Amino acid sequence: MATKTNDTAPLLGGSQSSNNYGSFPSKNGYTLSPSGLATIVSQSQLGAISAFGGISKLASQIGCPDLKSGLSLSPSATPTQREKYGSNALPLPPAPSLWMLLWAALEDPTMLMLLASAVVSLILGLGIERNFETGWIEGASIGVTVLLVVVRNAIVIEILTFWSRR
């Protein structure tokens, strides 16, 4: 159930906004700009409905004279509505950075276990066995392999993200 929150507060759109079609209708601190309509809906501001004379009059103010059929689908009405109120599409979220992808790949439990085994191997080879000539090879090779896999995964995800946004 939607809750009523402060239905007399002015909306984000302000009282007057300009576009190619003049200013948006405004009554009692409510405005029918795109941001004003978004606030009416998101904050369940029922006072806006009564301020504009009910649902049918509010709908006709934004270009919908018939509530049963909805907005006109005529080719001439669609660009007019789109220019006045904007596109009815959500913007894409920002793509993650390469560093965020690298960090996410390092958080994989398998990679963490391999890194831990590389550290243990280095400690055993260099610290306990005191073999400085070859004791580091196994631990270093595990670490380099983990690094290569993490970078490859991050680059592949970056490429897939780039192509999916095109």
VEXDREN-2710 file (C-alpha; in Angstrom, 1 decimal):
% VEXDREN-2710
k/r/px/py/pz
1/MET/0.0/0.0/0.0
2/ALA/1.3/3.4/-0.9
3/THR/1.7/5.8/1.9
4/LYS/0.9/9.5/1.7
5/THR/3.9/11.7/2.4
6/ASN/3.7/15.4/2.6
7/ASP/1.2/15.9/-0.3
8/THR/1.4/19.7/-0.2
9/ALA/5.2/20.1/-0.7
10/PRO/6.4/21.6/-4.0
11/LEU/7.8/19.2/-6.4
12/LEU/11.3/18.8/-7.8
13/GLY/10.3/20.4/-11.1
14/GLY/9.7/23.8/-9.6
15/SER/6.7/25.9/-10.3
16/GLN/7.6/26.9/-13.8
17/SER/9.8/25.0/-16.3
18/SER/10.3/26.0/-19.9
19/ASN/10.5/23.9/-23.0
20/ASN/9.5/24.3/-26.6
21/TYR/5.8/24.2/-25.6
22/GLY/5.9/26.9/-22.9
23/SER/5.6/26.3/-19.2
24/PHE/4.3/23.2/-17.5
25/PRO/0.9/23.5/-15.7
26/SER/1.3/24.3/-12.0
27/LYS/-1.2/24.4/-9.2
28/ASN/-0.9/24.6/-5.4
29/GLY/2.9/24.0/-5.5
30/TYR/2.6/21.0/-7.9
31/THR/3.9/21.0/-11.4
32/LEU/3.5/18.6/-14.2
33/SER/7.1/18.7/-15.4
34/PRO/8.8/15.4/-15.9
35/SER/10.6/15.6/-12.5
36/GLY/7.4/16.9/-10.9
37/LEU/5.4/13.9/-12.2
38/ALA/8.1/11.5/-11.0
39/THR/7.9/13.0/-7.5
40/ILE/4.1/12.8/-7.5
41/VAL/4.3/9.1/-8.3
42/SER/7.4/8.2/-6.2
43/GLN/6.1/10.0/-3.1
44/SER/2.4/9.1/-3.5
45/GLN/1.4/12.8/-3.4
46/LEU/-2.3/12.4/-3.6
47/GLY/-2.8/16.2/-3.1
48/ALA/-1.6/16.7/-6.7
49/ILE/-4.6/14.7/-8.0
50/SER/-7.1/16.9/-6.2
51/ALA/-5.1/20.1/-7.0
52/PHE/-5.6/19.4/-10.7
53/GLY/-9.3/18.5/-10.4
54/GLY/-9.1/14.7/-10.2
55/ILE/-7.5/12.0/-12.3
56/SER/-9.3/12.7/-15.6
57/LYS/-8.4/16.4/-15.6
58/LEU/-4.8/15.6/-14.5
59/ALA/-4.5/13.1/-17.4
60/SER/-5.9/15.6/-19.9
61/GLN/-3.3/18.2/-18.7
62/ILE/-0.5/15.8/-19.7
63/GLY/-2.0/14.9/-23.0
64/CYS/-4.2/11.9/-22.3
65/PRO/-7.9/13.0/-22.8
66/ASP/-9.3/9.5/-22.7
67/LEU/-8.4/7.3/-19.7
68/LYS/-9.6/4.1/-21.3
69/SER/-7.5/4.3/-24.5
70/GLY/-4.5/6.1/-22.9
71/LEU/-2.0/8.2/-24.7
72/SER/-2.4/8.6/-28.4
73/LEU/-0.3/6.3/-30.6
74/SER/-0.5/8.5/-33.6
75/PRO/2.8/9.3/-35.3
76/SER/2.3/13.0/-34.8
77/ALA/1.6/12.8/-31.0
78/THR/4.5/10.6/-30.0
79/PRO/7.3/13.1/-30.9
80/THR/5.4/15.9/-29.2
81/GLN/5.1/13.9/-26.0
82/ARG/8.7/12.8/-26.2
83/GLU/10.0/16.3/-26.7
84/LYS/7.9/17.7/-23.9
85/TYR/8.3/14.9/-21.2
86/GLY/11.4/13.1/-22.4
87/SER/11.9/9.4/-23.4
88/ASN/10.3/6.7/-21.5
89/ALA/13.5/4.8/-20.9
90/LEU/15.8/4.3/-18.0
91/PRO/19.4/5.4/-18.5
92/LEU/22.0/2.7/-18.5
93/PRO/24.0/2.3/-15.3
94/PRO/27.6/3.3/-15.5
95/ALA/29.9/0.6/-16.6
96/PRO/32.3/-0.7/-13.9
97/SER/35.9/0.4/-14.1
98/LEU/38.7/-2.0/-15.0
99/TRP/39.9/-1.8/-11.4
100/MET/36.5/-2.8/-10.0
101/LEU/36.5/-5.8/-12.4
102/LEU/40.0/-6.8/-11.2
103/TRP/38.9/-6.5/-7.6
104/ALA/35.8/-8.5/-8.2
105/ALA/37.8/-11.2/-9.9
106/LEU/40.2/-11.3/-6.9
107/GLU/37.2/-11.9/-4.6
108/ASP/36.6/-15.2/-6.2
109/PRO/37.1/-18.0/-3.6
110/THR/39.2/-20.1/-6.0
111/MET/41.5/-17.2/-6.6
112/LEU/41.8/-16.5/-2.9
113/MET/42.7/-20.1/-2.2
114/LEU/45.3/-20.1/-5.0
115/LEU/46.9/-16.9/-3.7
116/ALA/47.0/-18.4/-0.2
117/SER/48.7/-21.5/-1.6
118/ALA/51.2/-19.3/-3.4
119/VAL/52.0/-17.5/-0.1
120/VAL/52.3/-20.9/1.8
121/SER/54.5/-22.3/-1.0
122/LEU/56.8/-19.2/-0.9
123/ILE/57.0/-19.5/2.9
124/LEU/57.9/-23.2/2.7
125/GLY/60.3/-22.9/-0.1
126/LEU/62.2/-19.8/1.0
127/GLY/61.6/-19.7/4.8
128/ILE/61.7/-23.2/6.0
129/GLU/63.7/-25.1/3.4
130/ARG/66.0/-22.1/2.8
131/ASN/66.3/-23.0/-0.9
132/PHE/66.8/-19.6/-2.4
133/GLU/67.7/-20.9/-5.9
134/THR/64.5/-22.8/-6.7
135/GLY/62.3/-22.5/-3.6
136/TRP/60.4/-19.5/-4.9
137/ILE/59.5/-21.0/-8.3
138/GLU/56.3/-22.8/-7.3
139/GLY/54.9/-20.0/-5.3
140/ALA/55.7/-17.4/-7.9
141/SER/54.3/-19.4/-10.7
142/ILE/51.0/-19.9/-8.8
143/GLY/50.9/-16.1/-8.2
144/VAL/51.6/-15.2/-11.8
145/THR/49.0/-17.6/-13.0
146/VAL/46.4/-16.1/-10.7
147/LEU/47.3/-12.6/-11.8
148/LEU/47.0/-13.6/-15.5
149/VAL/43.6/-15.3/-15.0
150/VAL/42.3/-12.3/-13.0
151/VAL/43.5/-9.8/-15.7
152/ARG/42.1/-12.0/-18.5
153/ASN/38.7/-12.3/-16.8
154/ALA/38.5/-8.5/-16.2
155/ILE/39.4/-7.7/-19.8
156/VAL/36.9/-10.2/-21.2
157/ILE/34.1/-8.8/-19.0
158/GLU/35.1/-5.2/-20.0
159/ILE/34.9/-6.2/-23.7
160/LEU/31.6/-7.9/-23.2
161/THR/30.2/-4.9/-21.3
162/PHE/31.4/-2.6/-24.1
163/TRP/29.8/-4.6/-26.8
164/SER/26.6/-5.1/-24.9
165/ARG/26.2/-1.3/-24.6
166/ARG/26.5/-0.8/-28.4
END
